[in-house]
């Protein structure tokens, strides 16, 4: 698997505008650097028109390739909370000014610009407390104008407003390698009305059982570099 900017993608398999990584593009994705043109009324698909300034990228999330156990996320998460999901915000680029990255940055494997969306979380239980920014978080991917980054097989992309989740978060680098004070959601597991966490590989477990696993692994909030 082609790997770059691992601290941002966290194991994601990506296809950038100017790079090809075999097996990473989801079916139906338009060619990189092109805008998707809808089919005509008679069902004939039009040829995509060139639009070099637009990004159309599909990324396979780590969850679909590696087991995500409590022990695994304990080593990767610096914030772990139970809360109610309030919704997604508008997507922005992780550039310093939030604007579309330059052509040079899009072709630079070490930068790998990313779209991200803020998420609203109503905190209920804090297993690993949030950092200096409070309970703020983002998820990777989204659409901004003709730019689109789709994250496939990722639980964080289909959260239901009003539902409770156990959120695992970790701060990531931005396009310039500076650590963001707002962490990204690595995974989110549903929490039922009986306060049991629905884990993907370990069955239903209590919140206290998850907290016990987290307590066995030291975690320190890293110091922001910007």
C-alpha angles and dihedrals in degrees: 000000000000107000129193137151088013094176090063102039095039092212098327117153107227144185113206126198094266102025134075123211111182115238096011102097115090120230114271095025113141119238113281112265093027134101119235111247115203121238119267121252092264091056097255111139114230121226111258113253119231115259107163093181092062125084122214111176136162120200129189110223123232091242090072093053105036135039113257105209129167090254092051094051091044088065094045104041128078094176123046119173141156113228147140116266112238102183147276125290128216117293120253134179117254090237118123092257097032091243130131110290120247122259089251092055091048090056095043109099092199092060104039098179115227136202113224137181128210115236130209117230126181102209118227107157128016115206094166109018122238121254131247093303095060121225098342124133145162137210124216122247134033141132129279115177107310092341115101134175113181119196109203127203090014120137091205092066097064105042115153118232111243094021125118122239141175103237123206113196140176133177115250137197121263125224091285095048094256116141113245118227088217113074126222122235108249095183141346124207122195118248117209129217088262089061091248116142114226102223120190096229109015103051125235113335134175123258088242090056090054090048090053091055091048091049092059092060119065115232129188128186105237120233112255114245095210 
